[in-house]
Amino acid sequence: MSKFFFKSLEKPELLIIIFGLILNLSIAGATPPVGTLMFTTCSISNVKIEDYIKEGYPFILATIIALLLITYFPIISMLLPNLLM
């Protein structure tokens, strides 16, 4: 797994894809209908799914905004790799 990330550091355009995948997976894991992280968290902590969704909206909204910013303005995610090269 680390070989993949080291290889991706050699090609900065792959970093955008990695950031997008990580953000998409975090959104998909925390929201219904799939939401495996949501169901696991609710069952372990004995919290109703409705309460989890109500309290999690700001975090999900922030993640979606971050995903949109990185998608439409890739310079944001490429700033640090460009400075290091």
Distance bins in CASP14 RR format, pairs under 12 A and 6 or more apart:
PFRMAT RR
TARGET T0000
AUTHOR 0000-0000-0000
RMODE 2
METHOD distances of the structure
MODEL  1
1 7 0 0 0 0 0 1 0 0 0 0 0
1 8 0 0 0 0 0 1 0 0 0 0 0
1 18 0 0 0 0 0 1 0 0 0 0 0
2 8 0 0 0 0 0 1 0 0 0 0 0
2 9 0 0 0 0 0 1 0 0 0 0 0
3 9 0 0 0 0 0 1 0 0 0 0 0
3 10 0 0 0 0 0 1 0 0 0 0 0
4 10 0 0 0 0 0 1 0 0 0 0 0
4 11 0 0 0 0 0 1 0 0 0 0 0
4 14 0 0 0 0 1 0 0 0 0 0 0
4 15 0 0 0 0 0 1 0 0 0 0 0
4 17 0 0 0 0 0 1 0 0 0 0 0
4 18 0 0 0 0 1 0 0 0 0 0 0
4 21 0 0 0 0 0 1 0 0 0 0 0
5 11 0 0 0 0 0 1 0 0 0 0 0
5 14 0 0 0 0 1 0 0 0 0 0 0
5 15 0 0 0 0 1 0 0 0 0 0 0
5 18 1 0 0 1 0 0 0 0 0 0 0
5 19 0 0 0 0 0 1 0 0 0 0 0
5 22 0 0 0 0 0 1 0 0 0 0 0
6 14 0 0 0 0 0 1 0 0 0 0 0
6 15 0 0 0 0 0 1 0 0 0 0 0
7 14 1 0 0 1 0 0 0 0 0 0 0
7 15 0 0 0 0 0 1 0 0 0 0 0
7 18 0 0 0 0 0 1 0 0 0 0 0
8 14 1 0 1 0 0 0 0 0 0 0 0
8 15 1 0 0 1 0 0 0 0 0 0 0
8 16 0 0 0 0 1 0 0 0 0 0 0
8 17 0 0 0 0 1 0 0 0 0 0 0
8 18 1 0 1 0 0 0 0 0 0 0 0
8 19 0 0 0 0 0 1 0 0 0 0 0
8 21 0 0 0 0 0 1 0 0 0 0 0
8 22 0 0 0 0 0 1 0 0 0 0 0
8 81 0 0 0 0 1 0 0 0 0 0 0
9 15 1 0 0 1 0 0 0 0 0 0 0
9 18 0 0 0 0 1 0 0 0 0 0 0
9 80 0 0 0 0 0 1 0 0 0 0 0
9 81 1 0 0 1 0 0 0 0 0 0 0
9 84 0 0 0 0 1 0 0 0 0 0 0
9 85 0 0 0 0 1 0 0 0 0 0 0
10 81 0 0 0 0 0 1 0 0 0 0 0
10 84 0 0 0 0 0 1 0 0 0 0 0
10 85 0 0 0 0 1 0 0 0 0 0 0
11 17 0 0 0 0 1 0 0 0 0 0 0
11 18 0 0 0 0 0 1 0 0 0 0 0
11 78 0 0 0 0 0 1 0 0 0 0 0
11 81 0 0 0 0 1 0 0 0 0 0 0
11 85 0 0 0 0 0 1 0 0 0 0 0
12 18 0 0 0 0 0 1 0 0 0 0 0
12 19 0 0 0 0 0 1 0 0 0 0 0
12 74 0 0 0 0 1 0 0 0 0 0 0
12 75 0 0 0 0 0 1 0 0 0 0 0
12 77 0 0 0 0 1 0 0 0 0 0 0
12 78 1 0 1 0 0 0 0 0 0 0 0
12 79 0 0 0 0 0 1 0 0 0 0 0
12 80 0 0 0 0 1 0 0 0 0 0 0
12 81 1 0 1 0 0 0 0 0 0 0 0
12 82 1 0 0 1 0 0 0 0 0 0 0
12 83 0 0 0 0 0 1 0 0 0 0 0
12 84 0 0 0 0 1 0 0 0 0 0 0
12 85 1 0 0 1 0 0 0 0 0 0 0
13 19 0 0 0 0 0 1 0 0 0 0 0
13 74 0 0 0 0 1 0 0 0 0 0 0
13 77 0 0 0 0 0 1 0 0 0 0 0
13 78 0 0 0 0 1 0 0 0 0 0 0
13 81 0 0 0 0 1 0 0 0 0 0 0
13 82 0 0 0 0 0 1 0 0 0 0 0
14 20 0 0 0 0 0 1 0 0 0 0 0
14 21 0 0 0 0 0 1 0 0 0 0 0
14 74 0 0 0 0 0 1 0 0 0 0 0
14 77 0 0 0 0 0 1 0 0 0 0 0
14 78 0 0 0 0 0 1 0 0 0 0 0
14 81 0 0 0 0 1 0 0 0 0 0 0
15 21 0 0 0 0 0 1 0 0 0 0 0
15 22 0 0 0 0 0 1 0 0 0 0 0
15 70 0 0 0 0 1 0 0 0 0 0 0
15 74 0 0 0 0 1 0 0 0 0 0 0
15 75 0 0 0 0 0 1 0 0 0 0 0
15 76 0 0 0 0 0 1 0 0 0 0 0
15 77 1 0 0 1 0 0 0 0 0 0 0
15 78 1 0 0 1 0 0 0 0 0 0 0
15 79 0 0 0 0 0 1 0 0 0 0 0
15 80 0 0 0 0 1 0 0 0 0 0 0
15 81 1 0 1 0 0 0 0 0 0 0 0
15 82 0 0 0 0 0 1 0 0 0 0 0
15 84 0 0 0 0 0 1 0 0 0 0 0
15 85 0 0 0 0 0 1 0 0 0 0 0
16 22 0 0 0 0 0 1 0 0 0 0 0
16 23 0 0 0 0 0 1 0 0 0 0 0
16 67 0 0 0 0 0 1 0 0 0 0 0
16 69 0 0 0 0 0 1 0 0 0 0 0
16 70 1 0 0 1 0 0 0 0 0 0 0
16 71 0 0 0 0 1 0 0 0 0 0 0
16 72 0 0 0 0 0 1 0 0 0 0 0
16 73 0 0 0 0 0 1 0 0 0 0 0
16 74 1 0 1 0 0 0 0 0 0 0 0
16 75 0 0 0 0 1 0 0 0 0 0 0
16 76 0 0 0 0 1 0 0 0 0 0 0
16 77 1 0 1 0 0 0 0 0 0 0 0
16 78 1 0 0 1 0 0 0 0 0 0 0
16 79 0 0 0 0 0 1 0 0 0 0 0
16 81 0 0 0 0 1 0 0 0 0 0 0
16 82 0 0 0 0 0 1 0 0 0 0 0
17 23 0 0 0 0 0 1 0 0 0 0 0
17 24 0 0 0 0 0 1 0 0 0 0 0
17 70 0 0 0 0 0 1 0 0 0 0 0
17 71 0 0 0 0 0 1 0 0 0 0 0
17 74 0 0 0 0 0 1 0 0 0 0 0
17 77 0 0 0 0 0 1 0 0 0 0 0
17 78 0 0 0 0 0 1 0 0 0 0 0
18 24 0 0 0 0 0 1 0 0 0 0 0
18 25 0 0 0 0 0 1 0 0 0 0 0
18 70 0 0 0 0 0 1 0 0 0 0 0
18 77 0 0 0 0 1 0 0 0 0 0 0
18 78 0 0 0 0 0 1 0 0 0 0 0
18 81 0 0 0 0 0 1 0 0 0 0 0
19 25 0 0 0 0 0 1 0 0 0 0 0
19 26 0 0 0 0 0 1 0 0 0 0 0
19 63 0 0 0 0 0 1 0 0 0 0 0
19 66 0 0 0 0 1 0 0 0 0 0 0
19 67 0 0 0 0 1 0 0 0 0 0 0
19 69 0 0 0 0 0 1 0 0 0 0 0
19 70 1 0 1 0 0 0 0 0 0 0 0
19 71 0 0 0 0 1 0 0 0 0 0 0
19 73 0 0 0 0 0 1 0 0 0 0 0
19 74 0 0 0 0 1 0 0 0 0 0 0
19 76 0 0 0 0 1 0 0 0 0 0 0
19 77 1 0 1 0 0 0 0 0 0 0 0
19 78 0 0 0 0 1 0 0 0 0 0 0
19 79 0 0 0 0 0 1 0 0 0 0 0
19 80 0 0 0 0 0 1 0 0 0 0 0
19 81 0 0 0 0 0 1 0 0 0 0 0
20 26 0 0 0 0 1 0 0 0 0 0 0
20 27 0 0 0 0 1 0 0 0 0 0 0
20 28 0 0 0 0 0 1 0 0 0 0 0
20 63 0 0 0 0 0 1 0 0 0 0 0
20 64 0 0 0 0 0 1 0 0 0 0 0
20 66 0 0 0 0 1 0 0 0 0 0 0
20 67 1 0 0 1 0 0 0 0 0 0 0
20 68 0 0 0 0 0 1 0 0 0 0 0
20 69 0 0 0 0 0 1 0 0 0 0 0
20 70 1 0 0 1 0 0 0 0 0 0 0
20 71 1 0 0 1 0 0 0 0 0 0 0
20 72 0 0 0 0 0 1 0 0 0 0 0
20 74 0 0 0 0 0 1 0 0 0 0 0
20 76 0 0 0 0 0 1 0 0 0 0 0
20 77 0 0 0 0 1 0 0 0 0 0 0
21 27 0 0 0 0 0 1 0 0 0 0 0
21 28 0 0 0 0 0 1 0 0 0 0 0
21 67 0 0 0 0 0 1 0 0 0 0 0
21 70 0 0 0 0 0 1 0 0 0 0 0
21 71 0 0 0 0 0 1 0 0 0 0 0
22 28 0 0 0 0 0 1 0 0 0 0 0
22 29 0 0 0 0 0 1 0 0 0 0 0
22 63 0 0 0 0 0 1 0 0 0 0 0
22 66 0 0 0 0 0 1 0 0 0 0 0
22 67 0 0 0 0 1 0 0 0 0 0 0
22 70 0 0 0 0 1 0 0 0 0 0 0
22 77 0 0 0 0 0 1 0 0 0 0 0
23 29 0 0 0 0 0 1 0 0 0 0 0
23 30 0 0 0 0 0 1 0 0 0 0 0
23 60 0 0 0 0 0 1 0 0 0 0 0
23 62 0 0 0 0 0 1 0 0 0 0 0
23 63 1 0 0 1 0 0 0 0 0 0 0
23 64 0 0 0 0 1 0 0 0 0 0 0
23 65 0 0 0 0 0 1 0 0 0 0 0
23 66 1 0 0 1 0 0 0 0 0 0 0
23 67 1 0 1 0 0 0 0 0 0 0 0
23 68 0 0 0 0 1 0 0 0 0 0 0
23 69 0 0 0 0 1 0 0 0 0 0 0
23 70 1 0 0 1 0 0 0 0 0 0 0
23 71 0 0 0 0 1 0 0 0 0 0 0
23 77 0 0 0 0 1 0 0 0 0 0 0
24 30 0 0 0 0 0 1 0 0 0 0 0
24 31 0 0 0 0 0 1 0 0 0 0 0
24 34 0 0 0 0 0 1 0 0 0 0 0
24 63 0 0 0 0 1 0 0 0 0 0 0
24 64 0 0 0 0 0 1 0 0 0 0 0
24 66 0 0 0 0 0 1 0 0 0 0 0
24 67 1 0 0 1 0 0 0 0 0 0 0
24 68 0 0 0 0 0 1 0 0 0 0 0
24 70 0 0 0 0 0 1 0 0 0 0 0
24 71 0 0 0 0 1 0 0 0 0 0 0
25 31 0 0 0 0 0 1 0 0 0 0 0
25 34 0 0 0 0 0 1 0 0 0 0 0
25 35 0 0 0 0 0 1 0 0 0 0 0
25 36 0 0 0 0 0 1 0 0 0 0 0
25 37 0 0 0 0 1 0 0 0 0 0 0
25 63 0 0 0 0 0 1 0 0 0 0 0
25 67 0 0 0 0 0 1 0 0 0 0 0
26 35 0 0 0 0 0 1 0 0 0 0 0
26 36 0 0 0 0 0 1 0 0 0 0 0
26 37 0 0 0 0 1 0 0 0 0 0 0
26 38 0 0 0 0 0 1 0 0 0 0 0
26 59 0 0 0 0 1 0 0 0 0 0 0
26 60 0 0 0 0 1 0 0 0 0 0 0
26 62 0 0 0 0 0 1 0 0 0 0 0
26 63 1 0 1 0 0 0 0 0 0 0 0
26 64 0 0 0 0 0 1 0 0 0 0 0
26 66 0 0 0 0 1 0 0 0 0 0 0
26 67 0 0 0 0 1 0 0 0 0 0 0
27 34 0 0 0 0 0 1 0 0 0 0 0
27 35 0 0 0 0 1 0 0 0 0 0 0
27 37 0 0 0 0 0 1 0 0 0 0 0
27 38 0 0 0 0 0 1 0 0 0 0 0
27 56 0 0 0 0 0 1 0 0 0 0 0
27 59 0 0 0 0 0 1 0 0 0 0 0
27 60 1 0 0 1 0 0 0 0 0 0 0
27 61 0 0 0 0 0 1 0 0 0 0 0
27 62 0 0 0 0 0 1 0 0 0 0 0
27 63 1 0 1 0 0 0 0 0 0 0 0
27 64 1 0 0 1 0 0 0 0 0 0 0
27 65 0 0 0 0 0 1 0 0 0 0 0
27 66 0 0 0 0 1 0 0 0 0 0 0
27 67 1 0 0 1 0 0 0 0 0 0 0
27 68 0 0 0 0 0 1 0 0 0 0 0
28 34 1 0 1 0 0 0 0 0 0 0 0
28 35 1 0 0 1 0 0 0 0 0 0 0
28 36 0 0 0 0 1 0 0 0 0 0 0
28 37 0 0 0 0 1 0 0 0 0 0 0
28 38 0 0 0 0 0 1 0 0 0 0 0
28 60 0 0 0 0 0 1 0 0 0 0 0
28 63 0 0 0 0 0 1 0 0 0 0 0
28 64 0 0 0 0 0 1 0 0 0 0 0
28 67 0 0 0 0 0 1 0 0 0 0 0
29 35 1 0 1 0 0 0 0 0 0 0 0
29 36 1 0 1 0 0 0 0 0 0 0 0
29 37 1 0 1 0 0 0 0 0 0 0 0
29 38 1 0 0 1 0 0 0 0 0 0 0
29 39 0 0 0 0 1 0 0 0 0 0 0
29 40 0 0 0 0 1 0 0 0 0 0 0
29 41 0 0 0 0 0 1 0 0 0 0 0
29 59 0 0 0 0 0 1 0 0 0 0 0
29 60 0 0 0 0 1 0 0 0 0 0 0
29 63 0 0 0 0 0 1 0 0 0 0 0
30 36 0 0 0 0 1 0 0 0 0 0 0
30 37 1 0 1 0 0 0 0 0 0 0 0
30 38 1 0 1 0 0 0 0 0 0 0 0
30 39 0 0 0 0 0 1 0 0 0 0 0
30 40 0 0 0 0 0 1 0 0 0 0 0
30 41 0 0 0 0 1 0 0 0 0 0 0
30 42 0 0 0 0 0 1 0 0 0 0 0
30 49 0 0 0 0 0 1 0 0 0 0 0
30 52 0 0 0 0 1 0 0 0 0 0 0
30 53 0 0 0 0 1 0 0 0 0 0 0
30 55 0 0 0 0 0 1 0 0 0 0 0
30 56 1 0 0 1 0 0 0 0 0 0 0
30 57 0 0 0 0 0 1 0 0 0 0 0
30 58 0 0 0 0 0 1 0 0 0 0 0
30 59 1 0 0 1 0 0 0 0 0 0 0
30 60 1 0 0 1 0 0 0 0 0 0 0
30 61 0 0 0 0 0 1 0 0 0 0 0
30 62 0 0 0 0 0 1 0 0 0 0 0
30 63 1 0 0 1 0 0 0 0 0 0 0
30 64 0 0 0 0 0 1 0 0 0 0 0
31 37 0 0 0 0 1 0 0 0 0 0 0
31 38 1 0 0 1 0 0 0 0 0 0 0
31 39 0 0 0 0 0 1 0 0 0 0 0
31 49 0 0 0 0 0 1 0 0 0 0 0
31 52 0 0 0 0 0 1 0 0 0 0 0
31 53 0 0 0 0 1 0 0 0 0 0 0
31 56 0 0 0 0 1 0 0 0 0 0 0
31 57 0 0 0 0 1 0 0 0 0 0 0
31 59 0 0 0 0 0 1 0 0 0 0 0
31 60 1 0 1 0 0 0 0 0 0 0 0
31 61 0 0 0 0 0 1 0 0 0 0 0
31 63 0 0 0 0 1 0 0 0 0 0 0
31 64 0 0 0 0 1 0 0 0 0 0 0
32 38 1 0 0 1 0 0 0 0 0 0 0
32 39 0 0 0 0 1 0 0 0 0 0 0
32 42 0 0 0 0 0 1 0 0 0 0 0
32 49 1 0 0 1 0 0 0 0 0 0 0
32 50 0 0 0 0 0 1 0 0 0 0 0
32 52 0 0 0 0 1 0 0 0 0 0 0
32 53 1 0 0 1 0 0 0 0 0 0 0
32 56 0 0 0 0 0 1 0 0 0 0 0
32 60 0 0 0 0 0 1 0 0 0 0 0
33 39 0 0 0 0 0 1 0 0 0 0 0
33 49 0 0 0 0 0 1 0 0 0 0 0
33 53 0 0 0 0 0 1 0 0 0 0 0
34 40 0 0 0 0 0 1 0 0 0 0 0
35 41 0 0 0 0 1 0 0 0 0 0 0
35 42 0 0 0 0 1 0 0 0 0 0 0
35 43 0 0 0 0 0 1 0 0 0 0 0
35 49 0 0 0 0 1 0 0 0 0 0 0
35 52 0 0 0 0 0 1 0 0 0 0 0
35 53 0 0 0 0 0 1 0 0 0 0 0
35 60 0 0 0 0 0 1 0 0 0 0 0
36 42 0 0 0 0 0 1 0 0 0 0 0
36 43 0 0 0 0 0 1 0 0 0 0 0
37 43 0 0 0 0 0 1 0 0 0 0 0
37 44 0 0 0 0 0 1 0 0 0 0 0
37 49 0 0 0 0 0 1 0 0 0 0 0
37 52 0 0 0 0 0 1 0 0 0 0 0
37 56 0 0 0 0 0 1 0 0 0 0 0
37 59 0 0 0 0 0 1 0 0 0 0 0
37 60 0 0 0 0 0 1 0 0 0 0 0
38 44 0 0 0 0 0 1 0 0 0 0 0
38 45 0 0 0 0 0 1 0 0 0 0 0
38 47 0 0 0 0 1 0 0 0 0 0 0
38 48 0 0 0 0 0 1 0 0 0 0 0
38 49 1 0 0 1 0 0 0 0 0 0 0
38 50 0 0 0 0 0 1 0 0 0 0 0
38 51 0 0 0 0 0 1 0 0 0 0 0
38 52 1 0 0 1 0 0 0 0 0 0 0
38 53 1 0 0 1 0 0 0 0 0 0 0
38 55 0 0 0 0 0 1 0 0 0 0 0
38 56 0 0 0 0 1 0 0 0 0 0 0
38 59 0 0 0 0 0 1 0 0 0 0 0
38 60 0 0 0 0 1 0 0 0 0 0 0
39 45 0 0 0 0 0 1 0 0 0 0 0
39 47 0 0 0 0 0 1 0 0 0 0 0
39 48 0 0 0 0 0 1 0 0 0 0 0
39 49 1 0 0 1 0 0 0 0 0 0 0
39 52 0 0 0 0 1 0 0 0 0 0 0
39 53 0 0 0 0 0 1 0 0 0 0 0
40 47 0 0 0 0 0 1 0 0 0 0 0
40 49 0 0 0 0 0 1 0 0 0 0 0
40 52 0 0 0 0 0 1 0 0 0 0 0
41 47 1 0 0 1 0 0 0 0 0 0 0
41 48 0 0 0 0 0 1 0 0 0 0 0
41 49 0 0 0 0 1 0 0 0 0 0 0
41 51 0 0 0 0 0 1 0 0 0 0 0
41 52 1 0 0 1 0 0 0 0 0 0 0
41 53 0 0 0 0 0 1 0 0 0 0 0
41 55 0 0 0 0 0 1 0 0 0 0 0
41 56 0 0 0 0 0 1 0 0 0 0 0
42 48 1 0 0 1 0 0 0 0 0 0 0
42 49 1 0 1 0 0 0 0 0 0 0 0
42 50 0 0 0 0 1 0 0 0 0 0 0
42 51 0 0 0 0 1 0 0 0 0 0 0
42 52 1 0 1 0 0 0 0 0 0 0 0
42 53 0 0 0 0 1 0 0 0 0 0 0
42 55 0 0 0 0 0 1 0 0 0 0 0
42 56 0 0 0 0 0 1 0 0 0 0 0
43 49 0 0 0 0 1 0 0 0 0 0 0
43 52 0 0 0 0 0 1 0 0 0 0 0
44 52 0 0 0 0 0 1 0 0 0 0 0
45 51 0 0 0 0 1 0 0 0 0 0 0
45 52 0 0 0 0 1 0 0 0 0 0 0
45 55 0 0 0 0 0 1 0 0 0 0 0
46 52 0 0 0 0 0 1 0 0 0 0 0
47 53 0 0 0 0 0 1 0 0 0 0 0
47 54 0 0 0 0 0 1 0 0 0 0 0
47 55 0 0 0 0 1 0 0 0 0 0 0
47 56 0 0 0 0 0 1 0 0 0 0 0
48 54 0 0 0 0 1 0 0 0 0 0 0
48 55 0 0 0 0 0 1 0 0 0 0 0
49 55 0 0 0 0 0 1 0 0 0 0 0
49 56 0 0 0 0 0 1 0 0 0 0 0
50 56 0 0 0 0 0 1 0 0 0 0 0
50 57 0 0 0 0 0 1 0 0 0 0 0
51 57 0 0 0 0 0 1 0 0 0 0 0
52 59 0 0 0 0 0 1 0 0 0 0 0
52 60 0 0 0 0 0 1 0 0 0 0 0
53 59 0 0 0 0 0 1 0 0 0 0 0
53 60 0 0 0 0 1 0 0 0 0 0 0
53 61 0 0 0 0 0 1 0 0 0 0 0
54 60 0 0 0 0 0 1 0 0 0 0 0
56 62 0 0 0 0 1 0 0 0 0 0 0
56 63 0 0 0 0 0 1 0 0 0 0 0
56 64 0 0 0 0 0 1 0 0 0 0 0
57 63 0 0 0 0 0 1 0 0 0 0 0
57 64 0 0 0 0 0 1 0 0 0 0 0
58 64 0 0 0 0 0 1 0 0 0 0 0
58 65 0 0 0 0 0 1 0 0 0 0 0
59 65 0 0 0 0 0 1 0 0 0 0 0
59 66 0 0 0 0 0 1 0 0 0 0 0
60 66 0 0 0 0 0 1 0 0 0 0 0
60 67 0 0 0 0 0 1 0 0 0 0 0
61 67 0 0 0 0 0 1 0 0 0 0 0
61 68 0 0 0 0 0 1 0 0 0 0 0
62 68 0 0 0 0 0 1 0 0 0 0 0
62 69 0 0 0 0 0 1 0 0 0 0 0
63 69 0 0 0 0 0 1 0 0 0 0 0
63 70 0 0 0 0 0 1 0 0 0 0 0
64 70 0 0 0 0 0 1 0 0 0 0 0
64 71 0 0 0 0 0 1 0 0 0 0 0
65 71 0 0 0 0 0 1 0 0 0 0 0
65 72 0 0 0 0 0 1 0 0 0 0 0
65 73 0 0 0 0 0 1 0 0 0 0 0
65 76 0 0 0 0 0 1 0 0 0 0 0
66 72 0 0 0 0 0 1 0 0 0 0 0
66 73 0 0 0 0 0 1 0 0 0 0 0
66 76 0 0 0 0 1 0 0 0 0 0 0
66 77 0 0 0 0 1 0 0 0 0 0 0
67 73 0 0 0 0 0 1 0 0 0 0 0
67 74 0 0 0 0 0 1 0 0 0 0 0
67 76 0 0 0 0 0 1 0 0 0 0 0
67 77 0 0 0 0 0 1 0 0 0 0 0
68 74 0 0 0 0 0 1 0 0 0 0 0
68 76 0 0 0 0 0 1 0 0 0 0 0
69 75 0 0 0 0 0 1 0 0 0 0 0
69 76 1 0 1 0 0 0 0 0 0 0 0
69 77 0 0 0 0 1 0 0 0 0 0 0
70 76 1 0 1 0 0 0 0 0 0 0 0
70 77 1 0 1 0 0 0 0 0 0 0 0
70 78 0 0 0 0 1 0 0 0 0 0 0
70 79 0 0 0 0 0 1 0 0 0 0 0
71 77 0 0 0 0 1 0 0 0 0 0 0
73 79 0 0 0 0 0 1 0 0 0 0 0
74 81 0 0 0 0 0 1 0 0 0 0 0
74 82 0 0 0 0 0 1 0 0 0 0 0
75 81 0 0 0 0 0 1 0 0 0 0 0
75 82 0 0 0 0 1 0 0 0 0 0 0
75 83 0 0 0 0 0 1 0 0 0 0 0
76 82 0 0 0 0 0 1 0 0 0 0 0
78 84 0 0 0 0 0 1 0 0 0 0 0
78 85 0 0 0 0 0 1 0 0 0 0 0
79 85 0 0 0 0 0 1 0 0 0 0 0
END
